[in-house]
Amino acid sequence: MGTDTLNRGENHREERAVGLGRVAPRDDDQAAELLARARSAVDPALRAAVDTMPESMARIAAYHFGWREADGSPAGADSGKAIRPALVLAAAQACASAGTAGLPATAVPAAAAVELVHNFTLLHDDVIDRDETRRHRPTAWRVFGATEAILAGDALHSLALRTLAGDDHPAAGPAMRRLADCVVELCGGQQADCAFEQRSAVSLEECLAMAEAKTGALLGSACAIGALYGGADQRAADAMDAFGRQIGLAFQLIDDLIGIWGDPAVTGKPAGADLLVRKKSLPVVAALGSGTPAGAELAEIYALDRPLTPAEVRRAAAAVDRAGGRAWAQGASCERMAAAIEHLALAVPEPSATDDLLALAELVTRRNR
């Protein structure tokens, strides 16, 4: 895959997104309000679930969520954007019968279950990736130990399923099955991601499949579960799942760009964090397969059998850019957003009912941390 191919693909993706009406960005205030409402609605359910954990593990979970300091005292830390629960609630609202006002309260347990699963994956990912900071604080495993963080994550997973099992909504059973299937897919994606680090060559197709499993699956499940709670049939729920998956891929593409070029003051991680650990992220894999001199330079840097110096990390970032990896990822994110809009139109034919979902999708693909 040469640079010309990458550039042509980017141009096609931009044209396709423009044709679908994605030129004008949506109001960030709308998305921010949706996230705030979702967090306000779901936090009490999350806290109630965590309170049922053994005290030692509840302390770890409360620290991870940003509610408590390590010593148990109250904290005002960032507890995350609540994108996934917001998608559950927005999807339920979009698929609800005409005239339903506000966020469907009946979907709150489902939104909480999805957020519990998300945080289960974060606790485990931080251990697997040896990440030392999250949301500008030491990660839970750094504070409490890897074993304790893993066990707290396991408990959050079980709490998610228990939350749905105790819900008498008719969609709770199908939602629980979807969420369980999603976790299996997530684990497969995480395993593939780890395996890629041990391989000298990874194809872009393999990397995209891994990203869909690791990131897209949960966003897709969030949208599909919300649709089920809004009364959607199986066809609409599947289309909503596809919508969320495409958002997830766009999210991962942007996240991978941030992993290379993100501002440490915003991300809380060092510049070029993904390059420092030689992560085979999507822009990196695109650059390595570009057949360009810059791609070859990047391969040489990644092959070094020692920790990279700050200068080498900067060289690697520049090589990814020159090889077309950055432009490809930006264009691919635009393409995934365009595909998401197509799936959403199948799930919810009435355009006015999709405003909240599109506002959240725009936020995901224009995030800066």
C-alpha positions as CSV (number, residue, x, y, z in Angstrom):
1,M,0.0,0.0,0.0
2,G,1.8,3.1,-1.2
3,T,1.4,6.8,-0.2
4,D,-0.6,7.6,-3.4
5,T,-3.1,4.8,-2.4
6,L,-3.4,6.2,1.1
7,N,-4.0,9.7,-0.2
8,R,-6.6,8.6,-2.8
9,G,-8.4,6.7,0.0
10,E,-8.4,9.8,2.2
11,N,-9.9,11.9,-0.6
12,H,-12.6,9.4,-1.3
13,R,-13.5,9.2,2.4
14,E,-13.7,13.0,2.7
15,E,-16.0,13.2,-0.3
16,R,-18.3,10.4,0.9
17,A,-18.6,12.1,4.3
18,V,-19.4,15.5,2.8
19,G,-22.0,13.8,0.6
20,L,-23.7,12.5,3.7
21,G,-24.0,15.9,5.2
22,R,-21.2,15.7,7.7
23,V,-19.7,19.1,6.7
24,A,-21.1,21.1,9.6
25,P,-20.0,19.9,13.0
26,R,-22.7,19.5,15.6
27,D,-22.9,21.6,18.7
28,D,-20.4,20.5,21.4
29,D,-22.7,21.9,24.0
30,Q,-25.4,19.4,23.0
31,A,-23.0,16.5,23.4
32,A,-21.7,17.9,26.7
33,E,-25.2,18.2,28.1
34,L,-26.0,14.6,27.0
35,L,-22.9,13.4,28.8
36,A,-23.7,15.3,31.9
37,R,-27.3,14.0,32.0
38,A,-26.1,10.5,31.4
39,R,-23.5,10.7,34.2
40,S,-26.1,12.2,36.6
41,A,-28.6,9.4,35.7
42,V,-26.1,6.5,35.9
43,D,-23.8,7.5,38.7
44,P,-26.2,6.5,41.5
45,A,-26.7,3.1,40.0
46,L,-22.9,2.7,39.7
47,R,-22.3,3.7,43.2
48,A,-25.1,1.4,44.5
49,A,-23.5,-1.5,42.6
50,V,-20.0,-0.8,43.9
51,D,-21.3,-0.6,47.4
52,T,-22.3,-4.2,47.2
53,M,-18.7,-5.3,46.7
54,P,-16.5,-6.4,49.5
55,E,-15.1,-3.3,51.2
56,S,-11.5,-3.9,50.1
57,M,-12.5,-4.1,46.4
58,A,-15.1,-1.4,46.6
59,R,-12.2,0.9,47.7
60,I,-10.3,0.1,44.6
61,A,-13.3,0.6,42.3
62,A,-14.2,3.9,44.0
63,Y,-10.6,5.1,43.4
64,H,-10.7,4.0,39.8
65,F,-14.0,5.8,39.2
66,G,-12.6,8.9,40.7
67,W,-15.0,9.1,43.7
68,R,-12.4,8.4,46.3
69,E,-8.7,8.9,47.0
70,A,-6.5,5.9,47.8
71,D,-7.0,6.4,51.5
72,G,-10.8,6.4,51.1
73,S,-11.3,10.1,51.4
74,P,-13.6,11.9,48.9
75,A,-12.1,12.9,45.6
76,G,-13.0,15.2,42.8
77,A,-11.2,13.4,40.1
78,D,-12.4,13.1,36.5
79,S,-14.6,9.9,36.4
80,G,-14.7,9.7,32.6
81,K,-16.9,11.1,30.0
82,A,-19.8,8.5,30.2
83,I,-19.9,8.2,26.4
84,R,-21.1,4.6,26.5
85,P,-24.0,5.1,29.0
86,A,-24.9,8.2,27.0
87,L,-25.2,6.2,23.9
88,V,-27.4,3.6,25.6
89,L,-29.8,6.3,26.7
90,A,-29.7,8.2,23.4
91,A,-30.4,5.0,21.5
92,A,-33.3,4.1,23.8
93,Q,-34.7,7.6,23.3
94,A,-34.3,7.4,19.5
95,C,-36.0,4.1,19.2
96,A,-38.8,4.9,21.8
97,S,-42.3,5.4,20.7
98,A,-43.3,8.9,19.5
99,G,-43.9,11.4,22.2
100,T,-41.6,9.9,24.8
101,A,-39.9,12.8,26.6
102,G,-36.5,12.9,28.2
103,L,-34.1,10.1,28.8
104,P,-35.9,6.8,29.4
105,A,-35.4,6.0,33.1
106,T,-36.1,2.4,32.4
107,A,-32.8,2.2,30.4
108,V,-30.6,3.4,33.3
109,P,-29.8,-0.1,34.6
110,A,-28.7,-1.1,31.1
111,A,-26.5,2.1,30.8
112,A,-25.0,1.3,34.2
113,A,-24.2,-2.3,33.1
114,V,-22.4,-1.1,30.0
115,E,-20.4,1.4,32.0
116,L,-19.4,-1.3,34.5
117,V,-18.2,-3.5,31.7
118,H,-16.2,-0.6,30.2
119,N,-14.5,0.0,33.6
120,F,-13.8,-3.7,34.0
121,T,-11.9,-3.5,30.7
122,L,-10.0,-0.3,31.7
123,L,-8.8,-1.9,35.0
124,H,-7.5,-4.9,33.1
125,D,-6.1,-3.0,30.2
126,D,-4.0,-0.8,32.5
127,V,-2.5,-3.9,34.0
128,I,-1.8,-5.5,30.7
129,D,-0.4,-2.4,29.1
130,R,1.5,-1.4,32.3
131,D,-0.1,2.1,32.0
132,E,0.9,4.2,35.0
133,T,-1.6,7.0,34.7
134,R,-5.3,7.3,33.9
135,R,-7.3,10.6,34.1
136,H,-4.2,12.3,35.5
137,R,-3.9,10.0,38.5
138,P,-1.9,6.8,39.1
139,T,-3.7,3.8,37.8
140,A,-5.4,1.5,40.3
141,W,-2.8,-1.3,39.8
142,R,0.0,1.1,40.6
143,V,-1.8,2.1,43.8
144,F,-3.2,-1.2,45.0
145,G,-1.3,-3.8,43.1
146,A,-2.0,-5.7,39.9
147,T,-3.7,-8.7,41.5
148,E,-6.1,-6.4,43.4
149,A,-6.9,-4.3,40.3
150,I,-7.6,-7.4,38.2
151,L,-9.9,-8.9,40.9
152,A,-11.8,-5.5,41.2
153,G,-12.2,-5.6,37.4
154,D,-13.6,-9.1,37.5
155,A,-16.1,-8.0,40.2
156,L,-17.3,-5.1,38.0
157,H,-17.9,-7.5,35.2
158,S,-20.0,-9.7,37.4
159,L,-21.9,-6.6,38.7
160,A,-22.8,-5.6,35.2
161,L,-24.4,-9.0,34.5
162,R,-26.1,-9.0,37.9
163,T,-27.5,-5.5,37.2
164,L,-29.2,-6.8,34.1
165,A,-30.2,-10.1,35.7
166,G,-32.1,-8.1,38.4
167,D,-33.9,-5.9,35.9
168,D,-37.5,-6.8,35.1
169,H,-37.5,-4.9,31.8
170,P,-38.4,-7.3,28.9
171,A,-35.2,-6.3,27.1
172,A,-32.9,-7.2,30.0
173,G,-32.5,-10.8,28.9
174,P,-31.5,-10.1,25.3
175,A,-29.3,-7.2,26.6
176,M,-27.5,-9.5,29.0
177,R,-26.8,-12.0,26.1
178,R,-25.5,-9.2,23.9
179,L,-23.3,-7.8,26.7
180,A,-21.9,-11.3,27.5
181,D,-21.1,-11.9,23.8
182,C,-19.5,-8.5,23.6
183,V,-17.1,-9.3,26.5
184,V,-16.0,-12.5,24.8
185,E,-15.3,-10.5,21.6
186,L,-13.5,-7.8,23.7
187,C,-11.2,-10.3,25.2
188,G,-10.4,-11.7,21.8
189,G,-9.5,-8.2,20.6
190,Q,-7.3,-7.6,23.6
191,Q,-5.5,-10.9,23.1
192,A,-4.9,-10.1,19.4
193,D,-3.6,-6.6,20.4
194,C,-1.1,-8.2,22.8
195,A,-0.1,-10.8,20.2
196,F,0.6,-8.2,17.6
197,E,3.4,-6.7,19.8
198,Q,5.3,-10.0,19.5
199,R,5.0,-10.1,15.7
200,S,7.2,-8.3,13.3
201,A,4.5,-7.9,10.7
202,V,0.8,-7.1,11.1
203,S,-1.6,-6.4,8.3
204,L,-3.9,-3.4,8.3
205,E,-6.9,-5.7,7.9
206,E,-5.8,-7.7,11.0
207,C,-5.4,-4.4,12.9
208,L,-8.8,-3.1,11.9
209,A,-10.4,-6.4,12.9
210,M,-8.7,-6.2,16.3
211,A,-9.8,-2.6,16.8
212,E,-13.4,-3.5,16.0
213,A,-13.4,-6.2,18.6
214,K,-11.5,-4.3,21.2
215,T,-13.2,-0.9,20.9
216,G,-16.1,-1.2,18.4
217,A,-17.8,-4.1,20.0
218,L,-18.7,-2.3,23.3
219,L,-19.9,0.9,21.6
220,G,-22.0,-1.3,19.2
221,S,-23.5,-3.2,22.2
222,A,-24.2,0.1,24.0
223,C,-26.2,1.3,21.0
224,A,-28.0,-2.0,20.4
225,I,-28.9,-2.5,24.0
226,G,-30.3,1.0,24.2
227,A,-32.3,0.3,21.0
228,L,-33.8,-2.9,22.6
229,Y,-34.7,-0.9,25.7
230,G,-36.4,1.6,23.4
231,G,-38.6,-1.1,21.9
232,A,-36.6,-1.7,18.7
233,D,-36.9,-5.0,16.8
234,Q,-33.9,-7.2,16.1
235,R,-33.2,-5.7,12.7
236,A,-33.1,-2.2,14.1
237,A,-31.0,-3.3,17.0
238,D,-28.5,-4.9,14.6
239,A,-28.3,-1.7,12.6
240,M,-27.7,0.2,15.7
241,D,-25.0,-2.2,16.7
242,A,-23.3,-1.5,13.3
243,F,-23.6,2.2,13.9
244,G,-21.9,1.9,17.2
245,R,-19.1,-0.3,15.8
246,Q,-18.3,2.2,13.1
247,I,-18.2,5.0,15.7
248,G,-15.9,2.7,17.7
249,L,-13.5,2.3,14.8
250,A,-13.5,6.1,14.3
251,F,-12.9,6.4,18.1
252,Q,-9.9,4.0,17.9
253,L,-8.4,5.8,14.9
254,I,-8.6,9.1,16.7
255,D,-7.3,7.5,20.0
256,D,-4.3,6.1,18.1
257,L,-3.5,9.5,16.7
258,I,-3.7,10.9,20.2
259,G,-1.4,8.1,21.3
260,I,1.3,9.6,19.0
261,W,0.6,13.3,18.8
262,G,-1.6,14.0,21.9
263,D,-0.7,16.8,24.2
264,P,0.7,15.3,27.5
265,A,-1.0,18.2,29.4
266,V,-4.3,16.9,28.1
267,T,-3.8,13.2,27.9
268,G,-1.9,12.8,31.1
269,K,0.6,10.5,29.2
270,P,4.0,11.3,27.8
271,A,4.4,12.5,24.2
272,G,4.5,9.6,21.8
273,A,3.4,7.2,24.5
274,D,2.3,4.5,22.0
275,L,5.6,4.8,20.0
276,L,7.6,4.5,23.2
277,V,6.2,1.0,23.8
278,R,6.3,0.2,20.0
279,K,2.6,-0.2,19.8
280,K,1.3,-1.4,16.4
281,S,-1.5,1.1,16.3
282,L,-3.5,1.8,13.2
283,P,-1.4,4.8,11.9
284,V,1.8,2.9,12.6
285,V,0.6,-0.2,10.7
286,A,-0.5,1.9,7.8
287,A,2.9,3.6,7.7
288,L,4.8,0.3,8.0
289,G,2.9,-1.1,5.1
290,S,3.2,2.0,2.9
291,G,6.3,0.9,1.0
292,T,7.9,4.3,1.6
293,P,11.4,5.3,2.8
294,A,9.7,6.8,5.9
295,G,7.9,3.5,6.5
296,A,11.3,1.7,6.3
297,E,12.8,4.2,8.8
298,L,10.0,3.5,11.2
299,A,10.5,-0.2,10.9
300,E,14.2,0.2,11.8
301,I,13.3,2.3,14.9
302,Y,10.7,-0.3,16.0
303,A,13.3,-3.1,15.5
304,L,15.8,-1.5,18.0
305,D,16.4,-3.9,20.9
306,R,16.5,-1.3,23.6
307,P,14.3,1.5,25.0
308,L,13.8,4.3,22.6
309,T,15.2,7.7,23.4
310,P,13.0,10.9,23.2
311,A,14.8,11.8,20.0
312,E,13.9,8.4,18.5
313,V,10.3,8.7,19.5
314,R,10.1,12.1,17.7
315,R,11.8,10.5,14.7
316,A,9.3,7.7,14.7
317,A,6.3,10.1,14.9
318,A,7.7,12.1,12.0
319,A,8.2,8.9,10.0
320,V,4.6,7.8,10.6
321,D,3.5,11.3,9.3
322,R,5.7,11.2,6.2
323,A,4.7,7.7,5.4
324,G,1.0,8.7,5.2
325,G,-0.1,7.0,8.4
326,R,-1.5,10.1,10.0
327,A,-3.4,11.2,6.9
328,W,-4.8,7.7,6.4
329,A,-6.0,7.5,10.0
330,Q,-7.7,10.9,9.8
331,G,-9.4,9.9,6.5
332,A,-10.4,6.5,7.7
333,S,-12.0,8.0,10.7
334,C,-14.1,10.2,8.4
335,E,-15.1,7.1,6.4
336,R,-16.2,5.2,9.5
337,M,-18.3,8.1,10.5
338,A,-20.0,8.2,7.1
339,A,-20.7,4.5,7.3
340,A,-22.1,4.9,10.8
341,I,-24.6,7.5,9.5
342,E,-25.8,5.0,6.9
343,H,-26.4,2.3,9.5
344,L,-28.2,4.8,11.8
345,A,-30.6,5.7,9.0
346,L,-31.6,2.0,8.8
347,A,-32.1,1.8,12.5
348,V,-34.0,5.1,12.9
349,P,-35.6,6.3,9.7
350,E,-36.8,9.6,11.2
351,P,-33.8,12.0,11.0
352,S,-35.0,14.3,13.8
353,A,-34.8,11.4,16.3
354,T,-31.1,10.8,15.7
355,D,-29.8,14.2,16.7
356,D,-28.5,13.1,20.1
357,L,-26.8,10.0,18.7
358,L,-25.1,12.1,16.0
359,A,-24.0,14.7,18.5
360,L,-22.3,12.0,20.5
361,A,-20.7,10.4,17.4
362,E,-19.3,13.8,16.4
363,L,-17.9,14.2,19.9
364,V,-16.2,10.8,19.7
365,T,-14.6,11.6,16.4
366,R,-13.4,15.0,17.3
367,R,-12.2,14.2,20.8
368,N,-8.8,15.5,22.0
369,R,-8.0,13.1,24.8
